[in-house]
Amino acid sequence: MRIMGIYPDQIVIAATLSACAELIVLEFGKQVHANFLKSGLGSSLSVDNSLVSMYAKCGCLEDANKVFDSMEIRDVITWTALIVGYAQNGRGKESLNFYDDMIASGVKPDFIAFIGLLFACSHSGLTEHGWSYFQSMEKVYGIKPGPEHYACMIDLLGRSGKLTEAKELLNQMAIEPDATVWKALLGACRVHGNVELGERASLSNLGHKVKTQ
């Protein structure tokens, strides 16, 4: 595009940075960021959100925070990028702090934000926090949990050795468990040596309908 003399606008920049975030291509993302700064184009919420997401997902949390702090306007996508980024980089407790700051700022969480929260709880061993967030989804914000949320909760309970509670949650699901849910349960069974439940999870993951008891 640039070779042909066509210069990207903010929409193209945001889309390119989002692709860099998904592919974890940090150096190219930094180059896009530098070219954007040189272009003289004014900043936009979509570009800033893509920058926060890219730096956070690539593990450059300091750079993500710099962009975040420079933003005059932040929405749920902005906050979620930090929540997910910190969670994916093993800093779950800080991820939860960002959630508290988001709520205090008046921004309500969405479907994706809760995935990041529950992921953070799972990888930090914060079982009580996880339950609290999970229960608040529908009761407080009217968001029905999806397979990703159930998978995070089952992983959280499994990591904590609470296989009975994980099994009960699975049986209470209002939607059909998908592969991510069964894999989470199977992983917990492997860690804690529950062969019988693990076999059921394995069969279900292969497409056989098995009711846990």
PyMOL commands that set and color helices and strands:
alter all, ss='L'
color gray80, all
select helices_A, chain A and resi 10-23+26-39+45-57+61-70+76-88+92-104+111-124+127-141+147-159+163-171+179-192+195-205
alter helices_A, ss='H'
color red, helices_A
deselect
rebuild
show_as cartoon
